Amino acid sequence: MCELYSKQDTLALRKKHIGPSCKIFFAADPIKIVRAQRQYMFDEKGEQYLDCINNVAHVGHCHPEVVKAAMKQMELLNTNSRFLHDNIVEYAKRLCATLPEKLSVCYFTNSGSEANDLALRLARQFRGHQDVITLDHAYHGHLTSLIEISPYKFRKGKDVKKEFVHVAPIPDTYRGKYREDHPDPTSAYADEVKKIIEEAHKNGRKIAAFIAESMQSCGGQVIPPTGYFQKVAEYVRAAGGVFIADEVQVGFGRVGKHFWSFQMHGEDFVPDIVTMGKPMGNGHPVACVVTTKEIAEAFCSSGMEYFNTYGGNPVSSAVALAVLDIIENEDLQGNATRVGGYLTELLKKQKAKHTLIGDVRGVGLFIGIDLVKDHQRRTPATAEAQHVIYKMKEKRVLLSADGPHRNVLKIKPPMCFSEEDAKFLVDQLDGILTVLEEAIGTNPEGVTISENTPGRTKKPKEAHVELLSEGAPEQKENPSQKRNGLCTDKQSQLSKRLKT
Ligand SMILES: Cc1ncc(COP(=O)(O)O)c(C=O)c1O
């Protein structure tokens, strides 16, 4: 067994000792994952789940080359970056080679939040400006400085928006302010940013930065229209600010054709600062800020040293190097293009079949399915989305729903996701939507998803507020259970030792 405790005891200990604001997936019926490999995760009973959400395990869970690189370096040396070491410079060199030439200076951190916090410091030091323009529904990290610029967070809490923060409308042509029927949504959304800058100037404020994910993830898998970033960068730079591209979720080849998502917008668009994290270490905490020489020199001129105990240490750098090698050697960008394209095609066919699917959007292995109650008004099908992710879990497929209305099914799996996985995912989704739509009939808005809705999961003893369709999975035996649930003797002995 891979467990120290029974699932029930783990849950009880978690409730007792882990802060209540740390939420778990499928809170009404959590899954205890004890091991994972490639795009599959296994619970304590050996049940196999298809992982469609862990973009951190970029090259596949527990990739042996990543594990080997970490172990090899751990045995030799791990220390901070004040000593000369080849790994950090080799990684910086390799990373910069993936970016446009002017992005040539790296600062290493341990998380995406740290990277974005540092990016803000760089931007503010550059011209001495303070204000930040952020997109509605954006999430940029959990530090105080980032909650302040993350409407996804501050709109939910009691905090009011700070005076130095300006929120621009999300450039979403499906359910945003300007849609696909607008003659020029690109300019319309960019003009909103221009207006914000003009208004800020009128009030004596100065823009330090515009920050955006190259594709918005928590905000509902939104792909900005081509040309939007170019126009925004022009307005922001004219105001003395810089453009920060947050690639923490969407970098490292997820979009397939390009290594960075911002590159989809054309070669004439180069951000001033790029932040990255999650997939960079395949689960090992390593992140980075890359910027221009000019911005780096301005930051240095403050006289303050940048020191980060763990940032870019030899082990983290070795892991990150292994990830780069695997992306290349296993042609994971090619895989993202092929499998992502295939999956998107299958999903578009599903859209023609299911009234609940309002939109399917995506690039490579970054895909969103916007569920709606009616196509014309695009009323978000929030309860239905929650229902679907719970039913998918029963089918052993891990999905999540996000976006401002929590109605967008998010797909961002490890990059080794296969066409068979894509087909399996879509077949399960098809079955669940068919049953749900039959239950809803022709009047989705008039129906409340209840315990009597066919295909609805049973009501759990302890309901969780975020969910409308919770329940325990069917207890049927999965043929892969025995095969895949076995842990090594080493693990089982360790577990015994720890128990005593
Ligand atoms: C777009 C984006 N930026 C930054 C972060 C923060 O990264 P971390 O959780 O590693 O601090 C996240 C985390 O989800 C994110 O989605």
The ligand as a MOL file (V3000), in Angstrom:
LIG
                    3D

  0  0  0     0  0            999 V3000
M  V30 BEGIN CTAB
M  V30 COUNTS 16 16 0 0 0
M  V30 BEGIN ATOM
M  V30 1 C -1.7470 32.4780 -14.6590 0
M  V30 2 C -1.1290 32.1930 -13.3380 0
M  V30 3 N -0.1400 32.9750 -12.8960 0
M  V30 4 C 0.4660 32.7430 -11.7110 0
M  V30 5 C 0.0630 31.7110 -10.8980 0
M  V30 6 C 0.7130 31.4870 -9.5730 0
M  V30 7 O 1.5550 30.4070 -9.6150 0
M  V30 8 P 1.9300 29.5900 -8.2930 0
M  V30 9 O 0.7000 28.9060 -7.8150 0
M  V30 10 O 3.0330 28.6800 -8.7430 0
M  V30 11 O 2.4230 30.5810 -7.2970 0
M  V30 12 C -0.9700 30.8700 -11.3220 0
M  V30 13 C -1.4150 29.7380 -10.4890 0
M  V30 14 O -2.3900 29.0850 -10.7000 0
M  V30 15 C -1.5810 31.1320 -12.5680 0
M  V30 16 O -2.5860 30.3730 -13.0140 0
M  V30 END ATOM
M  V30 BEGIN BOND
M  V30 1 1 1 2
M  V30 2 1 2 3
M  V30 3 2 2 15
M  V30 4 2 3 4
M  V30 5 1 4 5
M  V30 6 1 5 6
M  V30 7 2 5 12
M  V30 8 1 6 7
M  V30 9 1 7 8
M  V30 10 2 8 9
M  V30 11 1 8 10
M  V30 12 1 8 11
M  V30 13 1 12 13
M  V30 14 1 12 15
M  V30 15 2 13 14
M  V30 16 1 15 16
M  V30 END BOND
M  V30 END CTAB
M  END
